[in-house]
């Protein structure tokens, strides 16, 4: 399998503080990763690097075979699907939901003078349908709830048929029913052999969807463990990462945790 992401000896510093790294990490074609850890672990910083929005202070990053610093990131970003709180703040609140999804075909944040054909419109509608929000197509994006915005963002991230999909806390802000429904949809999507390599960032192991193959566990920017998901998401590793005794249970492809 070819490498989708290659992170070699990467560190990120902010002032005198190292907030990520040193880190070595590889994501291969067909893999489904979750990045997990407490607040301040460096998860969002890592996702920003993987999406080319941030460059590391030190080390080498290759995304889809292209090395950061030696590639036009604006062209590279058209090959990456991304959801994040930073991105949602940049989307025009007055934009129609259908246009929020459509404009991802050109890696744009708002509709301008570009033209879309029937195939584009059909794909946008199909993606909204797959995420359970087709009826929101003619609503203004700014009028949606946080949970609805999450689903629209995921539909948008898939619009350009990306080779790499990065989801930053896709199930946050959802109630129990909404979370379970979304995780089931992500599970169904992951079963598709043509689905892109995926990296999901979350705080909670209950939000790890079925079908996740690998996990990276961080604490204060340092990897505690990485590899196959069942070998990483253990009571011992989470106890180290979160600094208190934690008991992990695994059932039906899902993970659950509680303090001991």
C-alpha positions in Angstrom: 0.0 0.0 0.0 1.2 3.5 -0.8 1.7 6.2 1.8 -0.9 8.9 2.0 0.7 10.8 4.8 4.3 10.6 6.0 5.4 12.6 9.1 9.1 12.3 9.8 10.7 13.8 13.0 8.1 16.6 13.1 7.9 19.1 15.8 5.9 22.3 16.2 7.0 25.1 18.5 5.0 28.2 19.7 7.5 30.5 21.4 9.5 28.5 23.8 7.0 25.6 24.0 6.9 22.5 21.9 3.3 21.8 21.3 3.7 18.7 19.1 6.5 16.2 18.6 8.9 14.9 18.0 6.6 12.6 15.9 7.0 10.0 13.3 3.8 8.7 11.7 2.5 7.1 8.5 -1.0 6.7 7.1 -1.3 4.2 4.3 -3.9 3.9 1.5 -7.1 2.3 2.8 -6.4 2.9 6.5 -8.9 4.6 8.8 -7.1 6.4 11.7 -8.4 8.1 14.9 -6.2 10.6 16.7 -7.1 10.7 20.4 -5.8 12.5 23.5 -6.7 15.1 26.2 -7.0 18.8 25.6 -3.6 20.3 24.6 -2.3 17.0 23.3 -1.6 18.5 19.8 -4.4 16.8 17.9 -5.7 19.9 16.1 -2.2 21.1 15.3 -1.4 17.7 13.7 -4.6 17.9 11.6 -3.7 21.4 10.4 -0.3 20.0 9.3 -2.0 17.1 7.5 -4.3 19.6 5.7 -1.3 21.8 4.7 -2.8 24.7 6.7 0.2 24.7 9.0 3.9 23.9 8.4 6.0 22.2 11.1 8.8 24.0 12.8 11.0 21.0 12.2 10.8 17.8 10.2 9.4 16.6 6.9 5.8 16.1 5.9 4.6 14.4 2.7 0.9 14.6 1.8 -0.3 12.4 -1.1 3.4 12.1 -2.2 4.0 15.9 -2.1 6.4 17.4 0.4 5.2 20.5 2.3 7.4 23.5 1.4 8.0 22.1 -2.1 4.4 22.0 -3.5 1.7 24.5 -4.4 -0.6 24.0 -1.3 -3.6 25.5 -3.1 -3.5 22.7 -5.7 -2.8 20.1 -3.0 -5.8 21.2 -0.9 -8.2 20.3 -3.7 -7.2 16.6 -3.1 -7.9 16.8 0.7 -11.4 16.8 2.3 -11.4 18.7 5.6 -13.9 19.6 8.4 -12.8 21.8 11.2 -14.0 24.6 13.5 -11.7 27.0 11.8 -13.2 26.2 8.4 -16.8 26.5 9.6 -16.1 30.1 10.8 -14.9 31.0 7.3 -18.0 29.7 5.5 -20.4 32.6 4.7 -23.5 32.3 7.0 -25.8 33.7 4.2 -24.7 31.0 1.7 -27.3 28.3 0.8 -26.4 24.9 2.1 -26.4 23.4 -1.4 -23.8 26.0 -2.4 -21.7 25.4 0.7 -21.3 21.8 -0.6 -21.0 22.8 -4.3 -18.2 25.3 -3.9 -15.9 22.6 -2.5 -15.5 21.4 -6.1 -13.3 24.5 -6.7 -11.9 24.6 -3.1 -13.8 27.9 -2.6 -15.6 29.2 0.5 -18.4 31.0 -1.3 -20.2 30.9 -4.6 -19.0 33.6 -7.0 -19.2 33.4 -10.9 -18.1 29.8 -11.3 -20.4 27.4 -13.2 -21.6 24.0 -12.0 -23.1 21.3 -14.2 -25.9 18.8 -13.5 -23.3 16.2 -12.3 -22.0 18.6 -9.7 -25.5 19.4 -8.4 -26.5 15.8 -8.4 -23.4 14.8 -6.4 -24.0 17.6 -3.8 -27.6 16.5 -3.3 -26.5 12.8 -3.0 -23.9 13.7 -0.4 -26.4 15.8 1.7 -28.8 12.8 1.4 -26.1 10.4 2.6 -25.5 12.6 5.6 -29.2 12.8 6.4 -29.6 16.6 5.7 -31.0 16.7 2.1 -33.9 18.8 3.3 -31.6 21.6 4.4 -30.3 22.3 0.9 -32.2 25.6 0.5 -31.6 26.8 4.0 -29.0 29.5 4.9 -25.9 27.9 6.4 -25.9 30.4 9.3 -29.4 29.3 10.3 -28.3 25.7 11.0 -27.7 24.1 14.4 -24.1 23.1 15.2 -25.0 19.4 14.6 -26.5 20.3 11.2 -23.4 22.3 10.3 -21.2 19.3 11.1 -23.1 17.1 8.7 -23.0 19.7 5.9 -19.3 20.2 6.5 -18.7 16.4 6.0 -20.8 16.5 2.8 -18.7 19.4 1.6 -15.5 17.6 2.5 -16.5 14.7 0.2 -17.6 16.9 -2.8 -14.3 16.9 -4.6 -13.8 13.1 -4.2 -10.7 13.6 -2.0 -7.8 11.2 -1.7 -7.5 12.1 2.0 -10.3 12.9 4.4 -9.6 14.7 7.7 -12.5 15.1 10.2 -12.0 17.2 13.3 -14.4 16.1 16.0 -17.2 15.2 13.6 -19.6 14.0 16.4 -19.1 16.9 18.8 -22.1 19.2 19.5 -24.4 16.3 18.7 -26.9 14.7 21.1 -26.8 11.0 21.6 -29.2 10.2 18.8 -27.4 12.5 16.4 -24.0 11.1 17.3 -25.1 7.5 16.9 -26.7 8.2 13.5 -23.7 10.1 12.2 -21.3 7.4 13.4 -23.4 4.8 11.6 -23.2 6.8 8.4 -19.4 7.1 8.7 -19.2 3.4 9.3 -21.2 2.7 6.1 -19.0 5.1 4.1 -15.8 3.5 5.4 -17.0 0.1 4.0 -16.7 1.4 0.5 -13.4 0.1 -1.0 -13.1 3.4 -2.9 -13.4 5.5 0.2 -10.3 7.7 0.9 -7.8 7.2 3.7 -9.4 8.9 6.7 -8.1 10.6 9.9 -10.6 11.5 12.6 -9.7 13.6 15.6 -11.7 13.2 18.8 -11.6 13.6 22.5 -13.8 10.6 23.3 -13.3 7.0 22.5 -17.1 6.5 22.3 -16.9 8.6 19.1 -14.6 6.2 17.3 -16.7 4.8 14.5 -16.8 1.1 13.6 -14.4 0.3 10.8 -11.5 2.4 12.3 -8.3 0.4 11.7 -5.6 2.4 13.5 -5.1 4.9 16.3 -2.6 7.5 17.4 -2.7 8.4 21.1 -1.1 11.7 22.1 -0.3 13.4 25.4 1.3 16.9 25.5 2.3 16.5 21.9 4.1 13.2 22.4 2.8 9.9 21.0 1.9 7.4 23.8 1.1 4.7 21.3 0.2 4.2 17.7 -0.8 1.2 15.5 -3.8 -1.1 15.2 -6.7 0.4 17.0 -7.4 -2.4 19.5 -3.7 -2.5 20.5 -3.7 1.3 21.1 -7.1 1.9 22.8 -6.4 0.0 26.0 -6.9 0.7 29.7 -3.1 1.0 30.2 -2.5 3.4 27.4 -5.5 5.7 28.2 -4.5 5.7 31.9 -1.1 7.1 30.8 -2.5 9.6 28.3 -5.2 11.1 30.6 -3.3 10.8 33.9 -6.0 8.9 35.9 -7.0 5.2 36.1 -9.3 4.4 33.1 -11.0 1.2 32.3 -11.7 0.5 28.6 -14.3 -1.9 27.2 -14.6 -3.0 23.6 -17.9 -4.3 22.2 -19.2 -4.6 18.7 -16.4 -2.6 17.2 -17.0 0.3 19.6 -15.0 1.5 22.6 -16.2 2.7 25.9 -14.3 4.2 28.9 -14.9 5.1 32.5 -12.7 6.1 35.4 -11.8 3.3 37.8 
